[in-house]
Amino acid sequence: MPDKLKIGILGTRGIPNHYGGFEQWAEQLSVGLVIRGCEVVVYNSNFHPYNQKQFNGVTIIKKWDPEKLGLASQFIYDLLCILDARNQNFDVIIQLGYTTSSVWGWLFPKKANTIYNMDGMEWTREKYKGLLKSFLKWAERLAIKSSQIVVADSKPIKEYLDKKYSISSHFIAYPAEIVNHFNGEVLKQFNLEPNNYFLLIARFQPDNNLEMVIKGILTSASKKPLVIVGNHNNKYGNYLKKKYENNRILFLGKIYDKQKLDNLRHFATIYFHGHSAGGTNPSLLEAMAAGTVICAHNNKFNLSILGKDAFYFCNEKDIVVILNNPIKNKKVIEWLANNKRKIEEQYNPNLIIDKYYKLFNK
């Protein structure tokens, strides 16, 4: 084992985070590994707004990403990152996600240990049909074949991978940090009042069940608005905006300021989490860390994290029943305490980064 591990992190648009869960995790992990004495390189897309070559001790390498080409751009970007990684003498390469990178798996440098973080079961998402769904199943197999180590971010994903591919993957979740300080003044810029709105933070895609949540809230007796945070500039987002934008459905667009997001979470009456096709979603952990009452889509991924400490829905009628019945404060206080304890004991950043660091050193 070398004195100083050199680690490459591929598969994101880059750090600092301006995009989503993988980017946020890449930022936390890379900086944490530098603190532990590693040399870390993160690959950034050329259109990432951060233009320095270092970020908190992490080396940044930018590669061309022809974003206008849509899905094809991801294949090109992944290829260019992998080709560059062949010249970096990495001891470990962490590939975040597999959908477009696994076709280039045979190009990963042989001297490096390649770790795939598999994320969710992409082929189960509603937006993928026919040949594309078949391709994603194939890509999943390629990722398993081209990695020395497989990491699953949720226990159901680990169980699925181990059974399907007869492997022994490693369960390492995403982290979240407990938030203890909040400022209700932040809500004023959004014309919101504490505990007088519902919140949903998600990518605008059908398997996140945004429309189900919207319909449930609008059908219920509640008059509180639903605030939706996320980039809605796509076909599904435009459809939802056109159909539902009114005084009770507020589309705030994308927000990456964590302080604003934490305050929006904390002061929401209920945070709705509609994700149904992924593993451990960072936005769910952050809702738990911010002390938010959660109503989650009823599936094995969310159940494995929240257990009994949340409301659950399978359809819009479930949401109506939840909102039309008084919330028992004693039960909610217990849920909040239990979810905070889970973050501290199972999902805190130092614990998660240490798990990766120990895995590398093996």
Secondary structure as GFF3:
##gff-version 3
##sequence-region A 1 362
A	DSSP	beta_strand	6	10	.	.	.	ID=ss1
A	DSSP	alpha_helix	21	35	.	.	.	ID=ss2
A	DSSP	beta_strand	39	45	.	.	.	ID=ss3
A	DSSP	beta_strand	54	55	.	.	.	ID=ss4
A	DSSP	beta_strand	58	63	.	.	.	ID=ss5
A	DSSP	three_ten_helix	67	69	.	.	.	ID=ss6
A	DSSP	alpha_helix	71	85	.	.	.	ID=ss7
A	DSSP	beta_strand	92	96	.	.	.	ID=ss8
A	DSSP	three_ten_helix	102	107	.	.	.	ID=ss9
A	DSSP	beta_strand	113	117	.	.	.	ID=ss10
A	DSSP	three_ten_helix	122	124	.	.	.	ID=ss11
A	DSSP	alpha_helix	130	145	.	.	.	ID=ss12
A	DSSP	beta_strand	149	152	.	.	.	ID=ss13
A	DSSP	alpha_helix	155	165	.	.	.	ID=ss14
A	DSSP	beta_strand	170	171	.	.	.	ID=ss15
A	DSSP	three_ten_helix	184	190	.	.	.	ID=ss16
A	DSSP	beta_strand	198	201	.	.	.	ID=ss17
A	DSSP	three_ten_helix	206	208	.	.	.	ID=ss18
A	DSSP	alpha_helix	210	219	.	.	.	ID=ss19
A	DSSP	beta_strand	226	229	.	.	.	ID=ss20
A	DSSP	alpha_helix	235	244	.	.	.	ID=ss21
A	DSSP	beta_strand	249	253	.	.	.	ID=ss22
A	DSSP	alpha_helix	258	266	.	.	.	ID=ss23
A	DSSP	beta_strand	270	273	.	.	.	ID=ss24
A	DSSP	alpha_helix	282	289	.	.	.	ID=ss25
A	DSSP	beta_strand	294	297	.	.	.	ID=ss26
A	DSSP	alpha_helix	300	306	.	.	.	ID=ss27
A	DSSP	beta_strand	311	313	.	.	.	ID=ss28
A	DSSP	alpha_helix	316	324	.	.	.	ID=ss29
A	DSSP	alpha_helix	329	346	.	.	.	ID=ss30
A	DSSP	alpha_helix	349	361	.	.	.	ID=ss31
###
